[in-house]
Amino acid sequence: MTEYMRYRDFIVDLETTAAEDDTMRVLENRYLAETCDTWLSLVPGRDGGVALIRSRKNGKPPADAGATVKIDPTVMLTALAAALSTDQMMRLARSILAPRQIDPSDAVTFATGLQDLPTNPFGDDEDAAVCPPPATKPPSLDTALWKQIPHALRRDYIKRMAMGIRRGIHPDDTVSELLASETSRTYP
């Protein structure tokens, strides 16, 4: 089931999803990218909105998907969010999402605005084995603490949190202690 959002909320959702990793793609799963096409769907009307939808490779988007734009699955989320948030794209989206007949020239201009976005191509499988996927925040960890952890140390912190959980220590406490020890080492 596709969840349609208000246009501005969709942009915020893209930015939030990619906030921790600027290289995040529209599709992180290589297999899914090889078997499905990705479309940006804008459905006009009160119950409409915008969403990313998938269809079978080389297929067509569902007929009820409104105005659709095919998106390369390796397009970076930050690039897509930046393109959608320009004044011209906001104005075009407002026109497309209005509860009336879609103006074909607006739809074409909107699709043109999403061409040539920066991508993060899938590397070879050997490269994927060497370069692990980005570390994601454990659900039980406070978001403010997660943002304080340096990106390069996040995997190490996750391992230490797991060891702490085995001893009955909450991840928040483990991270607070590690951050305090990092600060004391940096500033004697």
MDAnalysis code that builds the backbone (N, CA, C; Angstrom):
import MDAnalysis as mda
import numpy as np

u = mda.Universe.empty(564, n_residues=188, atom_resindex=np.repeat(np.arange(188), 3), trajectory=True)
u.add_TopologyAttr("name", ["N", "CA", "C"] * 188)
u.add_TopologyAttr("resid", np.arange(1, 189))
u.add_TopologyAttr("resname", ["MET", "THR", "GLU", "TYR", "MET", "ARG", "TYR", "ARG", "ASP", "PHE", "ILE", "VAL", "ASP", "LEU", "GLU", "THR", "THR", "ALA", "ALA", "GLU", "ASP", "ASP", "THR", "MET", "ARG", "VAL", "LEU", "GLU", "ASN", "ARG", "TYR", "LEU", "ALA", "GLU", "THR", "CYS", "ASP", "THR", "TRP", "LEU", "SER", "LEU", "VAL", "PRO", "GLY", "ARG", "ASP", "GLY", "GLY", "VAL", "ALA", "LEU", "ILE", "ARG", "SER", "ARG", "LYS", "ASN", "GLY", "LYS", "PRO", "PRO", "ALA", "ASP", "ALA", "GLY", "ALA", "THR", "VAL", "LYS", "ILE", "ASP", "PRO", "THR", "VAL", "MET", "LEU", "THR", "ALA", "LEU", "ALA", "ALA", "ALA", "LEU", "SER", "THR", "ASP", "GLN", "MET", "MET", "ARG", "LEU", "ALA", "ARG", "SER", "ILE", "LEU", "ALA", "PRO", "ARG", "GLN", "ILE", "ASP", "PRO", "SER", "ASP", "ALA", "VAL", "THR", "PHE", "ALA", "THR", "GLY", "LEU", "GLN", "ASP", "LEU", "PRO", "THR", "ASN", "PRO", "PHE", "GLY", "ASP", "ASP", "GLU", "ASP", "ALA", "ALA", "VAL", "CYS", "PRO", "PRO", "PRO", "ALA", "THR", "LYS", "PRO", "PRO", "SER", "LEU", "ASP", "THR", "ALA", "LEU", "TRP", "LYS", "GLN", "ILE", "PRO", "HIS", "ALA", "LEU", "ARG", "ARG", "ASP", "TYR", "ILE", "LYS", "ARG", "MET", "ALA", "MET", "GLY", "ILE", "ARG", "ARG", "GLY", "ILE", "HIS", "PRO", "ASP", "ASP", "THR", "VAL", "SER", "GLU", "LEU", "LEU", "ALA", "SER", "GLU", "THR", "SER", "ARG", "THR", "TYR", "PRO"])
u.atoms.positions = np.array([
    [0.844, -1.175, 0.000],
    [0.000, 0.000, 0.000],
    [0.896, 1.247, 0.000],
    [0.571, 2.189, -0.840],
    [1.350, 3.422, -0.952],
    [0.755, 4.490, -0.050],
    [1.614, 5.138, 0.722],
    [1.159, 6.215, 1.595],
    [1.505, 7.550, 0.945],
    [0.462, 8.285, 0.560],
    [0.659, 9.589, -0.055],
    [0.765, 10.650, 1.035],
    [1.651, 11.611, 0.830],
    [1.872, 12.676, 1.812],
    [1.651, 14.030, 1.159],
    [1.490, 15.038, 1.995],
    [1.489, 16.405, 1.487],
    [2.889, 16.675, 0.922],
    [2.964, 17.509, -0.085],
    [4.219, 17.744, -0.810],
    [5.356, 18.178, 0.114],
    [5.110, 19.180, 0.956],
    [6.177, 19.669, 1.852],
    [6.586, 18.583, 2.853],
    [5.614, 17.819, 3.349],
    [5.924, 16.727, 4.285],
    [6.789, 15.666, 3.618],
    [6.530, 15.431, 2.332],
    [7.319, 14.449, 1.584],
    [8.776, 14.896, 1.497],
    [8.994, 16.185, 1.222],
    [10.361, 16.717, 1.143],
    [11.052, 16.591, 2.500],
    [10.343, 16.942, 3.565],
    [10.908, 16.828, 4.919],
    [11.241, 15.373, 5.230],
    [10.380, 14.445, 4.811],
    [10.620, 13.020, 5.037],
    [11.885, 12.565, 4.318],
    [12.086, 13.003, 3.084],
    [13.309, 12.666, 2.344],
    [14.538, 13.202, 3.070],
    [14.467, 14.462, 3.510],
    [15.607, 15.085, 4.195],
    [15.895, 14.386, 5.519],
    [14.859, 14.011, 6.246],
    [15.037, 13.331, 7.530],
    [15.657, 11.957, 7.321],
    [15.181, 11.239, 6.310],
    [15.709, 9.902, 6.031],
    [17.190, 9.964, 5.681],
    [17.591, 10.982, 4.930],
    [18.983, 11.090, 4.486],
    [19.851, 11.928, 5.406],
    [19.316, 12.391, 6.521],
    [20.058, 13.310, 7.386],
    [21.361, 12.727, 7.898],
    [21.389, 11.457, 8.175],
    [22.592, 10.833, 8.722],
    [23.563, 10.367, 7.649],
    [23.091, 10.286, 6.392],
    [23.953, 9.766, 5.342],
    [23.599, 10.431, 4.019],
    [24.423, 11.363, 3.572],
    [24.153, 12.103, 2.342],
    [24.211, 11.241, 1.091],
    [24.732, 10.033, 1.178],
    [24.840, 9.180, -0.008],
    [23.655, 8.238, -0.155],
    [22.641, 8.348, 0.702],
    [21.500, 7.436, 0.616],
    [20.779, 7.577, -0.710],
    [20.401, 6.430, -1.270],
    [19.718, 6.395, -2.561],
    [18.216, 6.262, -2.380],
    [17.495, 6.480, -3.484],
    [16.051, 6.240, -3.497],
    [15.795, 4.773, -3.153],
    [16.601, 3.865, -3.702],
    [16.513, 2.439, -3.358],
    [17.876, 1.956, -2.887],
    [17.952, 1.479, -1.661],
    [19.214, 0.954, -1.147],
    [19.417, -0.509, -1.538],
    [18.325, -1.194, -1.876],
    [18.381, -2.611, -2.176],
    [18.665, -2.819, -3.662],
    [19.819, -3.359, -3.973],
    [20.231, -3.547, -5.372],
    [19.288, -4.488, -6.108],
    [18.881, -5.573, -5.458],
    [18.000, -6.544, -6.107],
    [16.665, -5.887, -6.466],
    [16.110, -5.129, -5.547],
    [14.844, -4.439, -5.797],
    [14.990, -3.450, -6.947],
    [16.136, -2.768, -7.010],
    [16.387, -1.804, -8.085],
    [16.490, -2.505, -9.447],
    [16.957, -3.761, -9.449],
    [17.083, -4.491, -10.706],
    [15.768, -5.101, -11.160],
    [14.820, -5.274, -10.252],
    [13.550, -5.912, -10.613],
    [12.374, -4.936, -10.682],
    [12.539, -3.723, -10.127],
    [11.432, -2.758, -10.089],
    [11.862, -1.403, -10.640],
    [10.882, -0.704, -11.200],
    [11.071, 0.697, -11.559],
    [10.532, 1.549, -10.413],
    [11.110, 2.728, -10.240],
    [10.665, 3.653, -9.193],
    [10.060, 4.881, -9.845],
    [8.916, 5.299, -9.341],
    [8.193, 6.439, -9.893],
    [7.870, 7.416, -8.776],
    [7.956, 8.699, -9.080],
    [7.434, 9.719, -8.178],
    [6.012, 9.982, -8.654],
    [5.061, 9.774, -7.780],
    [3.650, 9.869, -8.137],
    [3.012, 11.068, -7.462],
    [2.325, 11.903, -8.244],
    [1.583, 13.047, -7.712],
    [0.108, 12.869, -8.082],
    [-0.712, 12.644, -7.072],
    [-2.135, 12.427, -7.282],
    [-2.896, 13.690, -6.882],
    [-3.618, 14.311, -7.830],
    [-4.341, 15.539, -7.508],
    [-5.572, 15.260, -6.644],
    [-6.074, 16.302, -6.029],
    [-7.303, 16.180, -5.258],
    [-7.070, 16.166, -3.766],
    [-8.181, 16.206, -3.037],
    [-8.118, 16.303, -1.581],
    [-7.454, 15.092, -0.933],
    [-7.711, 13.904, -1.453],
    [-7.124, 12.687, -0.881],
    [-5.828, 12.289, -1.568],
    [-5.306, 13.157, -2.392],
    [-4.085, 12.843, -3.131],
    [-2.838, 13.215, -2.357],
    [-1.782, 13.423, -3.080],
    [-0.511, 13.767, -2.475],
    [0.624, 13.229, -3.316],
    [1.770, 13.081, -2.700],
    [2.964, 12.635, -3.417],
    [3.565, 11.438, -2.702],
    [4.137, 10.511, -3.485],
    [4.761, 9.315, -2.918],
    [5.700, 8.710, -3.953],
    [6.604, 7.868, -3.472],
    [7.411, 7.036, -4.367],
    [6.698, 5.697, -4.486],
    [6.500, 5.224, -5.709],
    [5.856, 3.928, -5.907],
    [6.756, 3.036, -6.758],
    [6.517, 1.754, -6.706],
    [7.310, 0.777, -7.466],
    [6.390, 0.033, -8.431],
    [6.950, -0.359, -9.561],
    [6.232, -1.223, -10.487],
    [7.229, -2.221, -11.056],
    [6.712, -3.257, -11.678],
    [7.597, -4.244, -12.277],
    [8.521, -3.578, -13.289],
    [9.745, -4.057, -13.410],
    [10.727, -3.478, -14.327],
    [10.137, -3.366, -15.728],
    [10.334, -2.221, -16.352],
    [9.841, -1.917, -17.692],
    [8.324, -1.995, -17.797],
    [7.656, -1.895, -16.643],
    [6.195, -1.868, -16.639],
    [5.718, -0.431, -16.599],
    [4.434, -0.271, -16.380],
    [3.864, 1.075, -16.279],
    [3.391, 1.280, -14.852],
    [3.390, 2.537, -14.406],
    [2.870, 2.793, -13.057],
    [1.365, 2.536, -13.034],
    [0.785, 2.299, -11.858],
    [-0.663, 2.082, -11.785],
    [-1.430, 3.249, -12.396],
    [-2.591, 2.943, -12.971],
    [-3.384, 3.963, -13.662],
    [-3.853, 5.061, -12.717],
    [-4.014, 4.732, -11.420],
    [-4.512, 5.725, -10.463],
    [-3.390, 6.514, -9.795],
    [-2.176, 6.484, -10.389],
    [-1.021, 7.140, -9.779],
    [-0.900, 8.611, -10.164],
    [-1.850, 9.156, -10.922],
    [-1.801, 10.570, -11.273],
    [-0.650, 10.876, -12.210],
    [0.013, 11.999, -11.995],
    [1.186, 12.372, -12.794],
    [2.389, 11.631, -12.214],
    [3.095, 10.888, -13.067],
    [4.237, 10.108, -12.578],
    [5.505, 10.506, -13.312],
    [6.618, 10.446, -12.585],
    [7.933, 10.720, -13.148],
    [8.825, 9.561, -12.759],
    [9.468, 8.935, -13.760],
    [10.357, 7.815, -13.475],
    [11.638, 8.338, -12.832],
    [12.044, 7.712, -11.719],
    [13.225, 8.139, -10.960],
    [14.275, 7.035, -10.999],
    [15.508, 7.396, -11.319],
    [16.612, 6.439, -11.261],
    [16.744, 5.964, -9.813],
    [16.803, 4.638, -9.576],
    [16.848, 4.146, -8.194],
    [18.110, 4.541, -7.428],
    [19.138, 5.011, -8.151],
    [20.369, 5.397, -7.455],
    [20.455, 6.900, -7.201],
    [19.380, 7.637, -7.506],
    [19.353, 9.075, -7.218],
    [19.457, 9.264, -5.704],
    [20.293, 10.202, -5.281],
    [20.471, 10.447, -3.852],
    [19.260, 11.178, -3.288],
    [18.817, 10.770, -2.104],
    [17.637, 11.365, -1.483],
    [17.814, 12.864, -1.250],
    [19.014, 13.276, -0.862],
    [19.241, 14.703, -0.621],
    [19.100, 15.500, -1.917],
    [19.560, 14.925, -3.034],
    [19.441, 15.599, -4.326],
    [17.981, 15.694, -4.748],
    [17.222, 14.631, -4.528],
    [15.800, 14.638, -4.874],
    [15.061, 15.666, -4.026],
    [15.351, 15.697, -2.734],
    [14.696, 16.667, -1.839],
    [15.041, 18.097, -2.263],
    [16.309, 18.341, -2.610],
    [16.726, 19.689, -3.015],
    [16.028, 20.100, -4.306],
    [15.913, 19.181, -5.261],
    [15.253, 19.508, -6.525],
    [13.771, 19.803, -6.309],
    [13.115, 19.017, -5.454],
    [11.683, 19.200, -5.218],
    [11.372, 20.481, -4.448],
    [12.350, 21.013, -3.721],
    [12.081, 22.162, -2.859],
    [12.354, 23.515, -3.516],
    [12.749, 23.516, -4.804],
    [12.949, 24.810, -5.465],
    [11.590, 25.490, -5.674],
    [11.616, 26.817, -5.808],
    [10.374, 27.583, -5.980],
    [9.579, 27.122, -7.199],
    [10.283, 26.904, -8.313],
    [9.599, 26.505, -9.538],
    [8.920, 25.142, -9.366],
    [9.644, 24.175, -8.758],
    [9.074, 22.834, -8.575],
    [7.904, 22.870, -7.594],
    [7.986, 23.716, -6.568],
    [6.875, 23.845, -5.617],
    [5.644, 24.398, -6.335],
    [5.854, 25.381, -7.184],
    [4.734, 25.974, -7.919],
    [4.119, 24.946, -8.879],
    [4.969, 24.206, -9.589],
    [4.469, 23.183, -10.515],
    [3.729, 22.077, -9.766],
    [4.275, 21.648, -8.633],
    [3.629, 20.599, -7.846],
    [2.264, 21.061, -7.359],
    [2.181, 22.316, -6.919],
    [0.894, 22.863, -6.471],
    [-0.124, 22.809, -7.609],
    [0.330, 23.118, -8.815],
    [-0.555, 23.082, -9.981],
    [-1.000, 21.644, -10.278],
    [-0.069, 20.701, -10.223],
    [-0.383, 19.298, -10.525],
    [-1.297, 18.696, -9.461],
    [-1.071, 19.051, -8.207],
    [-1.834, 18.458, -7.100],
    [-3.199, 19.107, -6.883],
    [-3.478, 20.209, -7.573],
    [-4.770, 20.883, -7.424],
    [-5.888, 19.961, -7.927],
    [-7.070, 20.021, -7.271],
    [-8.161, 19.109, -7.658],
    [-8.851, 19.531, -8.957],
    [-8.124, 19.442, -10.052],
    [-8.677, 19.745, -11.377],
    [-7.848, 18.985, -12.405],
    [-8.133, 19.168, -13.662],
    [-7.398, 18.492, -14.735],
    [-5.926, 18.922, -14.704],
    [-5.023, 17.968, -14.834],
    [-3.585, 18.271, -14.811],
    [-3.180, 18.923, -16.128],
    [-2.446, 20.022, -16.038],
    [-1.922, 20.702, -17.223],
    [-0.704, 19.913, -17.710],
    [-0.772, 19.336, -18.922],
    [0.344, 18.515, -19.420],
    [1.678, 19.264, -19.461],
    [1.653, 20.559, -19.758],
    [2.923, 21.298, -19.825],
    [3.557, 21.416, -18.433],
    [2.728, 21.553, -17.379],
    [3.253, 21.587, -16.014],
    [3.901, 20.253, -15.654],
    [3.242, 19.154, -16.047],
    [3.770, 17.816, -15.743],
    [5.103, 17.587, -16.453],
    [5.187, 18.023, -17.715],
    [6.439, 17.855, -18.476],
    [7.549, 18.707, -17.866],
    [7.246, 19.955, -17.514],
    [8.247, 20.839, -16.913],
    [8.701, 20.276, -15.568],
    [7.762, 19.723, -14.788],
    [8.101, 19.113, -13.498],
    [9.056, 17.937, -13.716],
    [8.736, 17.067, -14.681],
    [9.591, 15.905, -14.973],
    [10.978, 16.350, -15.440],
    [11.037, 17.420, -16.225],
    [12.323, 17.946, -16.696],
    [13.180, 18.424, -15.521],
    [12.529, 18.985, -14.504],
    [13.254, 19.458, -13.324],
    [13.880, 18.347, -12.503],
    [13.465, 17.100, -12.764],
    [14.022, 15.961, -12.017],
    [15.017, 15.159, -12.848],
    [15.468, 15.733, -13.962],
    [16.474, 15.046, -14.769],
    [17.869, 15.411, -14.286],
    [18.794, 14.520, -14.533],
    [20.218, 14.740, -14.241],
    [20.505, 15.020, -12.768],
    [19.781, 14.344, -11.868],
    [20.066, 14.485, -10.437],
    [21.284, 13.637, -10.087],
    [22.091, 14.065, -9.114],
    [23.263, 13.269, -8.716],
    [22.845, 11.885, -8.228],
    [23.637, 10.885, -8.606],
    [23.342, 9.505, -8.218],
    [24.483, 8.918, -7.404],
    [24.202, 7.812, -6.772],
    [25.206, 7.036, -6.053],
    [25.076, 5.602, -6.569],
    [25.727, 5.307, -7.721],
    [25.539, 4.007, -8.359],
    [25.931, 2.848, -7.442],
    [25.261, 1.721, -7.662],
    [25.621, 0.518, -6.922],
    [26.989, 0.073, -7.417],
    [27.908, -0.207, -6.476],
    [29.222, -0.693, -6.851],
    [29.162, -2.181, -7.145],
    [30.293, -2.743, -7.521],
    [30.349, -4.190, -7.713],
    [30.102, -4.879, -6.385],
    [29.725, -6.144, -6.463],
    [29.440, -6.887, -5.237],
    [30.663, -6.971, -4.329],
    [31.869, -7.010, -4.939],
    [33.084, -7.047, -4.119],
    [33.229, -5.744, -3.334],
    [32.908, -4.625, -3.984],
    [32.989, -3.329, -3.305],
    [32.002, -3.258, -2.153],
    [30.803, -3.836, -2.358],
    [29.789, -3.810, -1.307],
    [30.259, -4.595, -0.088],
    [31.017, -5.662, -0.321],
    [31.528, -6.459, 0.797],
    [32.600, -5.689, 1.564],
    [33.393, -4.884, 0.847],
    [34.449, -4.115, 1.490],
    [33.873, -2.909, 2.233],
    [32.904, -2.254, 1.626],
    [32.313, -1.048, 2.209],
    [30.962, -1.397, 2.834],
    [30.897, -1.530, 4.168],
    [29.630, -1.909, 4.796],
    [28.586, -0.810, 4.680],
    [27.310, -1.177, 4.754],
    [26.268, -0.151, 4.688],
    [26.376, 0.799, 5.870],
    [25.798, 1.997, 5.758],
    [25.908, 2.958, 6.859],
    [25.257, 2.434, 8.134],
    [25.838, 2.799, 9.264],
    [25.289, 2.383, 10.554],
    [23.993, 3.145, 10.806],
    [22.989, 2.424, 11.278],
    [21.712, 3.075, 11.574],
    [21.488, 3.127, 13.073],
    [20.739, 4.111, 13.494],
    [20.492, 4.337, 14.921],
    [19.689, 3.180, 15.511],
    [20.175, 2.591, 16.605],
    [19.382, 1.575, 17.296],
    [18.101, 2.210, 17.836],
    [16.969, 1.497, 17.761],
    [15.694, 2.099, 18.150],
    [15.637, 2.561, 19.605],
    [16.372, 1.901, 20.484],
    [16.287, 2.255, 21.903],
    [17.192, 3.427, 22.290],
    [18.034, 3.877, 21.368],
    [18.973, 4.966, 21.674],
    [18.323, 6.321, 21.419],
    [18.562, 7.250, 22.308],
    [18.050, 8.605, 22.176],
    [18.653, 9.265, 20.930],
    [17.821, 9.942, 20.150],
    [18.262, 10.574, 18.901],
    [19.338, 11.631, 19.147],
    [19.198, 12.400, 20.211],
    [20.192, 13.443, 20.506],
    [21.572, 12.828, 20.774],
    [21.593, 11.694, 21.472],
    [22.878, 11.014, 21.720],
    [23.458, 10.477, 20.421],
    [22.599, 9.900, 19.560],
    [23.065, 9.344, 18.281],
    [23.749, 10.418, 17.440],
    [23.191, 11.621, 17.430],
    [23.750, 12.702, 16.626],
    [25.101, 13.172, 17.152],
    [25.401, 12.906, 18.426],
    [26.686, 13.315, 19.007],
    [27.818, 12.344, 18.674],
    [27.467, 11.137, 18.268],
    [28.495, 10.125, 17.957],
    [29.127, 10.466, 16.611],
    [30.449, 10.570, 16.540],
    [31.102, 10.822, 15.250],
    [30.786, 9.688, 14.267],
    [30.537, 10.042, 13.018],
    [30.154, 9.042, 12.008],
    [31.152, 7.892, 11.929],
    [32.433, 8.189, 12.000],
    [33.454, 7.152, 11.865],
    [33.432, 6.146, 13.021],
    [32.877, 6.543, 14.175],
    [32.871, 5.674, 15.355],
    [31.540, 4.976, 15.600],
    [30.559, 5.183, 14.771],
    [29.219, 4.661, 15.047],
    [29.170, 3.138, 15.119],
    [29.859, 2.458, 14.235],
    [29.845, 0.985, 14.282],
    [30.454, 0.478, 15.597],
    [31.541, 1.101, 16.022],
    [32.168, 0.713, 17.283],
    [31.214, 0.954, 18.456],
    [30.533, 2.083, 18.435],
    [29.574, 2.397, 19.502],
    [28.438, 1.372, 19.528],
    [27.962, 0.965, 18.344],
    [26.881, -0.026, 18.284],
    [27.343, -1.347, 18.900],
    [28.563, -1.752, 18.615],
    [29.094, -2.992, 19.213],
    [29.164, -2.868, 20.730],
    [29.629, -1.721, 21.196],
    [29.729, -1.523, 22.652],
    [28.358, -1.466, 23.306],
    [27.368, -0.885, 22.603],
    [26.005, -0.880, 23.137],
    [25.485, -2.308, 23.272],
    [25.772, -3.142, 22.274],
    [25.323, -4.537, 22.319],
    [25.963, -5.275, 23.494],
    [27.249, -5.030, 23.710],
    [27.910, -5.670, 24.855],
    [27.321, -5.157, 26.166],
    [26.978, -3.877, 26.225],
    [26.370, -3.311, 27.425],
    [25.001, -3.911, 27.707],
    [24.224, -4.126, 26.660],
    [22.890, -4.721, 26.834],
    [23.005, -6.102, 27.460],
    [24.023, -6.863, 27.065],
    [24.227, -8.201, 27.647],
    [24.448, -8.132, 29.160],
    [25.029, -7.014, 29.602],
    [25.274, -6.836, 31.046],
    [24.145, -6.080, 31.727],
    [23.077, -5.745, 30.962],
    [21.929, -5.058, 31.540],
    [22.059, -3.548, 31.568],
    [22.946, -2.993, 30.745],
    [23.141, -1.541, 30.701],
    [22.408, -0.985, 29.487],
    [21.601, 0.044, 29.708],
    [20.831, 0.656, 28.623],
    [21.786, 1.342, 27.639],
    [21.488, 1.296, 26.315],
    [22.355, 1.941, 25.324],
    [22.594, 3.434, 25.589],
    [21.590, 4.146, 26.104],
    [21.790, 5.567, 26.427],
    [22.932, 5.750, 27.423],
    [22.969, 4.881, 28.444],
    [24.019, 4.976, 29.460],
    [25.392, 4.654, 28.867],
    [25.444, 3.624, 28.011],
    [26.712, 3.248, 27.381],
    [27.253, 4.391, 26.531],
    [26.382, 4.978, 25.696],
    [26.819, 6.057, 24.806],
    [27.220, 7.293, 25.612],
    [26.470, 7.624, 26.642],
    [26.819, 8.782, 27.480],
    [28.203, 8.603, 28.083],
    [28.470, 7.404, 28.576],
    [29.775, 7.116, 29.176],
    [30.891, 7.194, 28.128],
    [30.654, 6.629, 26.930],
    [31.667, 6.671, 25.877],
    [31.931, 8.100, 25.401],
    [30.865, 8.869, 25.259],
    [31.043, 10.265, 24.842],
    [31.806, 11.067, 25.897],
    [31.524, 10.808, 27.166],
    [32.226, 11.506, 28.235],
    [33.707, 11.139, 28.237],
    [34.010, 9.847, 27.990],
    [35.422, 9.441, 27.961],
    [36.140, 10.018, 26.737],
    [35.425, 10.140, 25.599],
    [36.005, 10.774, 24.398],
    [36.325, 12.241, 24.676],
    [35.406, 12.927, 25.346],
    [35.595, 14.351, 25.648],
    [36.774, 14.546, 26.599],
    [36.883, 13.666, 27.608],
    [37.979, 13.821, 28.564],
    [39.317, 13.501, 27.908],
    [39.325, 12.593, 26.915],
    [40.561, 12.298, 26.202],
    [40.955, 13.442, 25.287],
    [39.952, 14.093, 24.682],
    [40.221, 15.192, 23.766],
    [40.642, 16.460, 24.498],
    [39.967, 16.752, 25.610],
    [40.254, 17.955, 26.382],
    [40.730, 17.566, 27.774],
    [42.055, 17.434, 27.978],
    [42.569, 17.013, 29.294],
    [42.340, 18.052, 30.382],
])
